[in-house]
């Protein structure tokens, strides 16, 4: 409910956040020398990104791998599955 109070500064529309989660190995590191930025690379990150982009606003979209690890958590709602590369 709190997120519904956050507005985009230019359009004043409510911010609609989507989150994607996947579990697995990644490689991380700093990119750049002038203004270094931390980045994460690998299939796990790519899958998480696809989970986010195919998810619904206001929801956390998790892969089957992550769901299997967190299946004891409450309030899971099945989406019927979404095919991601």
Secondary structure, 3 states (H helix, E strand, C coil): CHHHHCECCCCCCECCCCEEECCCCCEEEEECCCCCEEEEECHHHHHHHHHHHHCCCCCEEECHHHHHHCCCCCCCCCCCCCCCC
